[in-house]
């Protein structure tokens, strides 16, 4: 389950809303598997998994929806600009 109190999640939701004019959909999907595995070992880490649209992941038919890569990259860069400094 997503940590709704996550600093990075809240920052990314705000950035997405400001950049694209809508609140992003937050959900647990297969692509977030790594966060679950790492979170079990490092429970205090604040993590998020996101990326471009991928179809048939982890299979010989894996494909990326090319037109989603630029949006993902722009969102990542904007997010990095908005991560608050830790005190």
N, C-alpha and C positions, 0 to 999 in steps of 0.2 A: 504494500500500500504506500502511496506517496505520503511523505511527511508534510502535512499542510502548514507546519510551522517552519519549514526550511527557508533559510535566508536566500539561498540561491534560487529556489523555486519561486519565491515571492519577487525577487529581483527580475527573474526571467519573464514572469507573467506581466510585470509592469512594463518591461522593455517591449515585449511583444504587443501589448495593448497600445503603447505609445507609437510603435512603428507601423503596425498594421490595422489599428483602429478596432480591434476586437480582442476579447479575452481568449487565450489559448485553451484548448481542450487538454486537460491533464488526466492521464490514465496509465494504467499498468498494462504493458504489452510485452511480447516476447523479447523485443529489442532491449528491454530494461533488465534482462537477466543478469548481466554483469554487475549492476548495482546491487542486486539482491545477494549475489555471491560475495562481493566485497563488503557489503554492509554486515554480513554475518560475522566476518572476521574483524572489521573495523566499525563497530556500531556508532562511533561518534563522528564519523565522516559525514559531511553534508554533500550528497551526490545527486546528480541528475543525468538522465540519458536522453539525448535528443539527436536528431539528424535528418538528413534528406529522406525522401520516401524510397524505400527498398522493397522490392517484391521478391518472393521466394528466397528469403534469406537462408544462408548456410546450406545451399543446395547448388548443384551444377547449373540450375536455371536462374541463379540470383541476378537481379537486374536493378539498376538504380534509375529513378525517374530524373533524368538530367535537368529538367527545368526546375527541380526543387533544390538543386545544389547551390545555386546563387543565393536564393532566399535563406537557406540554412547558413551559408557563410556570412551574409550580411547581419543576420540575427546573432550569430556567434560574436562577431566583431563588436556589435553594439552592446551586447551583454558584457563583454570584457571591459568595455569603457565605463560600465555602470556598476561594477562590483564594488561595494563599499569596502573601505579599508578596515581591517581588523584592528581592534584596540589592544 
